[in-house]
Amino acid sequence: MDKIKLIEKLTTAFGPSGFEEDLVEILKKNLVDLDVENDSMNNVYAKYKNSEKKNFTVQLDAHTDEVGFMVQSILDNGTLSIVPLGGWVLTNVPAHIVGIRNRDGKIIEGLTGSTPPHFMTEEERNSPLNIEKMFIDIGAMSYEEVIEDFKIEPGAPVAPIVDFRYDEAHDLIRGKAFDNRLGCACIVETMNRLKDKNLNVNLVGAFAAQEEVGMRGAKVTSQKVKPDLAIVFEGSPADDLYFSKKQAQGVLGKGVQIRHFDKSYIGNPEYIKLTKDLAEENNISCQSAIRRAGSTNAGAIHLSNEGVPVLVLGVPSRFVHSHYNFARLSDFEAAVDLAVKVIENLNDENIKKILKK
């Protein structure tokens, strides 16, 4: 499968936190000629078959889940009250198409709604949005119809429904869940490109569930893989619409983003220096990012075992944690290119330098 079709398949898949089963199947089909397994949490692990055991292990990480919702209860009028799975800006929630997976596994389409201004008091019109006042309308007229005909029950998962577009002339991709299905596609592409190489490290792709609700999957994958180093791929929030050209650190078309700092992680200087040197030597566009807020699975992975140096490579994506995202394919390709170069150049000597051994 080519990378555009892979990205489309991954980004359009249904997979809010805790309900990543569809992603497990897609990944198994696209990790060609690799040993692939999953655990009960929907984490997926991929490694090369019959590869010679090396001294050090590198874990490639990306999370499979997307921000979504869960049905909390069904109201008498047939609408569904919801709780968020992951961080939403509430003004982005109403008036969008979503899918609800019913008890038969079928996706039922609905619309996110809130009370129209015609039925609000003046105080309600001027008050902040409240998730408890929002709902999903599937066109049902009663509680019984939702349960008996639509077969939707409390606990049903909900995710946005958005189509995918690729504008080759402008190097643009548009869709949903770029955070972090683009990262998942980066792992697949990286492992496929390196599968015939004689690497100096053991390479394990680990696709983690439930990142959006507390980096839960990565806490499990890092225990299983026990990496010495890791590379985390992310669909990182683009900031080019909010800051000046010189201040922005997540600009579409400016290459892969190397994250130095966020609220859960500080990058390893030696690891970052090696990466930036390789980017310069190989003419791979990159940009540095220091984030005041936000986090990635690096927050969990770097605290595992005896401490794991982590490199965070981001594909800048506009409007993450909303229904619609923009990114540049060239930035995705730069992330893969740089990861490949880093992995090809890792050896016992520079790994020990990074690990201070």
Sequence and secondary structure as in RCSB ss.txt:
>XXXX:A:sequence
MDKIKLIEKLTTAFGPSGFEEDLVEILKKNLVDLDVENDSMNNVYAKYKNSEKKNFTVQLDAHTDEVGFMVQSIL
DNGTLSIVPLGGWVLTNVPAHIVGIRNRDGKIIEGLTGSTPPHFMTEEERNSPLNIEKMFIDIGAMSYEEVIEDF
KIEPGAPVAPIVDFRYDEAHDLIRGKAFDNRLGCACIVETMNRLKDKNLNVNLVGAFAAQEEVGMRGAKVTSQKV
KPDLAIVFEGSPADDLYFSKKQAQGVLGKGVQIRHFDKSYIGNPEYIKLTKDLAEENNISCQSAIRRAGSTNAGA
IHLSNEGVPVLVLGVPSRFVHSHYNFARLSDFEAAVDLAVKVIENLNDENIKKILKK
>XXXX:A:secstr
  HHHHHHHHHHS  BTT  HHHHHHHHHHSTTEEEEE TT  EEEEETT    S EEEEEEE  B EEEEEEE 
TTS EEEEEES   GGGSSS EEEEE TTS EEEEEEE   GGG  HHHHTS   GGG EEE S  SHHHHHHTS
   TT EEEE    EEEGGGTEEEES HHHHHHHHHHHHHHHHHTTS  SSEEEEEEES GGGTSHHHHHHHHHH
  SEEEEEE  B  TTTS TTT SS TTS EEEEEEETTEE  HHHHHHHHHHHHHTT  EEEEE SS   THHH
HTTSTT   EEEEE  BBTTTSS EEEEHHHHHHHHHHHHHHHHH  HHHHHHHHT 
